[in-house]
Amino acid sequence: MSKLTNAFYTAVSLVLMGFAAALVAIGPISLIHALLTGRPFVTAMVNSLGYLILSLAVFDVARYVFDEEVTRGREMRNAAETRRSITKFITVIIIAVLMDALVALSKAGQADLNQLVYPVVLVAGGGGLLLILGIYQRLSATVEEKVGASDEADEAAKAAEQA
């Protein structure tokens, strides 16, 4: 079952990386197409930037899935490991949300100021996620201090059994 699971996560990661690569290609192609068809350069550049930012987010998610599910291929062993893993994943999400907010702010600033609601909601959501991540870090660090000694003792006992 483990090989099937690893194959599935590998396939999903590769497909996501393929999508990310396609987005990297689409960004400059759409910019060139806009220049050739006479669309405004700044709007085309902002759209291309949005594709590139989205490609970074998709690639980071693919890399995270591959690293956590295929490369490591095991359960989390202690609180610190779990905290680091969750922090990495949420950080990728926060970066994607805030980058999208920057692109949306730029687009809204060029068009109609009534369209600023979506970017402002994204910035607020990204800020909220960042605040929640900070709270999670603080609470999990406290738990880690309390549980850390027992996790280390459990790992030492398992290592002794294997030896």
Buried (B, 14 or more C-beta within 10 A) or exposed (E): EEEEEBEEBBEBBEEBBEBBEEBBEBBEEBBEEBEEEEBEEEBBBBBBBBBBBBBBBBBBBBBBBBEBBBEEEEEBEBBBBBBEBBBBBBBBBBBBBBBBBBBBBBBBEEEEEEBBEBBEEBBEBBBEBBEEBEEBBEEBEEEBEEBBEEBEEEEEEEEEEEE
